Amino acid sequence: MVLRQPDPDHGCKVIYAVTKKCLDLVPIIMELIHWGAKHVPGSNAHENLVQRFEQDPVEFMAQIRLSLRKENEANKE
């Protein structure tokens, strides 16, 4: 799910990157966050995420996946 690699520039640092398997879990994780917002009173910790998800779930998840892919690519450089 998450790759752990040593940072080539800093020996004491570690770089974490998500795998394709992790990206495939984005819709499930978002559904769980959405469920929690609906069924746990006073739970507004992820209110912004839930609102964006409710407006357009497909587009929102595509944005999340793209963001994670870009972050992975940036960590490879």
Backbone bond lengths (Angstrom), bond angles and torsions (degrees), N, CA, C in turn:
res aa  C-N    CA-C-N  psi(-1)  N-CA   C-N-CA  omega(-1)  CA-C   N-CA-C  phi
1 M - - - 1.435 - - 1.532 111.24 -
2 V 1.313 116.56 -43.97 1.454 121.61 179.74 1.520 108.10 -129.18
3 L 1.338 114.67 130.76 1.462 119.48 176.85 1.520 108.97 -92.79
4 R 1.307 115.41 137.55 1.464 121.51 178.02 1.518 107.48 -115.80
5 Q 1.343 115.79 119.05 1.457 120.19 -177.20 1.519 109.55 -131.52
6 P 1.327 117.06 143.69 1.462 118.62 176.11 1.531 110.10 -68.03
7 D 1.309 116.65 143.69 1.459 121.65 176.94 1.523 107.90 -76.04
8 P 1.325 117.84 121.19 1.470 119.55 -177.35 1.530 113.19 -66.21
9 D 1.336 117.24 -22.75 1.461 120.45 -179.01 1.518 113.65 -89.43
10 H 1.334 116.81 -23.65 1.465 121.54 -177.38 1.529 108.37 -136.00
11 G 1.305 116.03 108.12 1.453 121.43 -175.99 1.520 115.59 -57.97
12 C 1.316 117.16 -27.87 1.463 120.43 -177.78 1.526 112.92 -88.48
13 K 1.334 116.79 -10.58 1.464 120.32 -177.45 1.519 110.97 -94.81
14 V 1.330 114.33 157.98 1.460 121.99 177.88 1.525 107.72 -128.71
15 I 1.325 116.11 142.23 1.463 121.57 176.71 1.519 108.08 -108.76
16 Y 1.332 116.05 129.55 1.454 121.50 177.20 1.528 108.52 -108.15
17 A 1.312 115.95 138.16 1.462 121.20 178.07 1.524 108.71 -138.25
18 V 1.337 114.90 143.07 1.460 118.69 179.24 1.529 110.10 -80.92
19 T 1.317 115.51 151.39 1.463 121.48 177.78 1.522 109.83 -96.96
20 K 1.329 116.50 172.87 1.462 121.09 176.64 1.531 110.11 -60.64
21 K 1.318 116.81 -36.63 1.464 119.89 177.68 1.523 110.58 -59.21
22 C 1.313 116.35 -40.40 1.466 120.53 179.05 1.526 110.07 -66.55
23 L 1.324 116.92 -43.32 1.463 120.14 178.48 1.524 111.14 -59.67
24 D 1.322 116.60 -34.66 1.461 120.50 178.92 1.528 112.44 -67.85
25 L 1.332 117.55 -18.65 1.467 121.63 179.13 1.531 113.21 -85.86
26 V 1.326 118.14 -9.08 1.461 120.94 -177.73 1.534 112.22 -52.25
27 P 1.342 119.62 -48.57 1.470 118.50 179.74 1.528 113.06 -60.87
28 I 1.310 117.48 -38.37 1.468 121.07 -179.68 1.528 110.29 -67.28
29 I 1.312 116.49 -43.73 1.468 120.47 179.30 1.520 110.28 -62.86
30 M 1.334 116.60 -41.58 1.465 119.31 178.79 1.527 111.63 -65.45
31 E 1.314 117.58 -38.39 1.468 120.05 176.70 1.523 110.79 -63.27
32 L 1.324 117.94 -37.89 1.466 121.18 177.82 1.529 111.17 -66.86
33 I 1.330 117.02 -40.67 1.462 120.31 177.05 1.525 109.71 -64.06
34 H 1.317 116.18 -42.57 1.468 121.56 178.56 1.527 110.48 -62.15
35 W 1.313 116.80 -44.85 1.468 121.76 178.43 1.530 110.26 -60.34
36 G 1.331 116.16 -45.88 1.460 120.38 -179.83 1.520 112.36 -60.92
37 A 1.330 116.36 -40.73 1.460 119.96 179.33 1.527 110.92 -64.21
38 K 1.313 116.26 -32.00 1.465 120.97 -178.57 1.526 112.13 -79.25
39 H 1.335 117.77 -36.96 1.462 121.30 -169.64 1.529 115.45 -107.42
40 V 1.315 118.03 -6.85 1.470 120.19 178.67 1.526 108.14 -111.78
41 P 1.320 116.92 103.70 1.471 120.55 -177.47 1.526 112.00 -57.30
42 G 1.331 115.51 137.74 1.461 120.24 177.92 1.512 114.09 76.53
43 S 1.314 117.97 5.34 1.459 121.27 -179.49 1.521 109.46 -89.12
44 N 1.321 116.79 93.13 1.453 119.49 179.17 1.524 111.88 -119.96
45 A 1.322 117.02 22.20 1.458 121.72 -178.60 1.528 111.78 -61.47
46 H 1.322 116.65 -31.16 1.467 121.40 -177.78 1.526 111.22 -116.55
47 E 1.314 116.14 31.11 1.462 121.16 -174.39 1.532 112.09 -56.97
48 N 1.325 117.34 -43.57 1.461 121.09 -179.91 1.535 110.86 -61.78
49 L 1.326 116.39 -44.79 1.467 120.03 178.13 1.519 111.15 -60.74
50 V 1.306 116.48 -44.62 1.465 121.35 -177.88 1.527 110.11 -63.28
51 Q 1.316 117.66 -43.40 1.463 120.52 179.79 1.524 111.32 -62.31
52 R 1.328 116.65 -45.40 1.468 120.00 178.88 1.526 110.93 -64.52
53 F 1.324 116.69 -38.71 1.461 121.86 178.53 1.528 110.81 -63.99
54 E 1.330 117.12 -42.97 1.458 121.00 -178.43 1.529 112.21 -67.93
55 Q 1.330 117.28 -32.91 1.462 120.68 -179.39 1.527 111.57 -65.67
56 D 1.323 116.99 -46.30 1.468 121.19 -178.98 1.524 108.78 -157.42
57 P 1.340 117.06 86.92 1.467 120.39 -175.30 1.521 114.15 -57.82
58 V 1.310 117.49 -41.45 1.475 120.40 -177.24 1.518 110.68 -65.45
59 E 1.322 117.03 -47.57 1.468 121.02 179.91 1.525 110.97 -65.11
60 F 1.322 117.27 -41.44 1.459 120.86 -179.60 1.526 110.98 -61.19
61 M 1.331 116.74 -45.37 1.467 119.71 -179.78 1.522 111.18 -67.70
62 A 1.314 117.64 -34.38 1.463 120.47 176.16 1.532 110.02 -63.47
63 Q 1.333 117.10 -40.03 1.462 121.11 178.10 1.527 111.23 -64.60
64 I 1.318 116.39 -42.05 1.475 120.62 179.01 1.525 109.90 -62.06
65 R 1.324 116.49 -48.27 1.471 120.09 179.75 1.523 111.36 -60.20
66 L 1.329 117.21 -44.85 1.462 121.18 179.60 1.525 110.73 -61.49
67 S 1.314 116.50 -42.79 1.458 121.08 178.89 1.531 111.45 -60.75
68 L 1.332 116.25 -44.35 1.468 120.04 179.44 1.531 111.38 -66.92
69 R 1.328 117.21 -38.58 1.477 120.10 177.03 1.522 110.96 -63.04
70 K 1.335 117.14 -44.02 1.459 121.27 179.32 1.533 110.48 -62.06
71 E 1.320 115.83 -41.07 1.467 119.63 178.91 1.520 110.27 -63.50
72 N 1.324 116.98 -41.41 1.473 120.44 177.11 1.516 110.92 -60.88
73 E 1.329 116.69 -44.86 1.462 120.45 -179.56 1.526 111.40 -63.75
74 A 1.318 116.91 -39.97 1.461 121.13 179.01 1.528 110.46 -64.23
75 N 1.318 117.49 -35.00 1.471 121.05 -179.81 1.521 111.70 -72.63
76 K 1.328 117.67 -22.12 1.467 121.20 -179.70 1.518 111.54 -77.48
77 E 1.350 116.41 -23.72 1.470 119.86 -177.33 1.486 112.64 -76.63
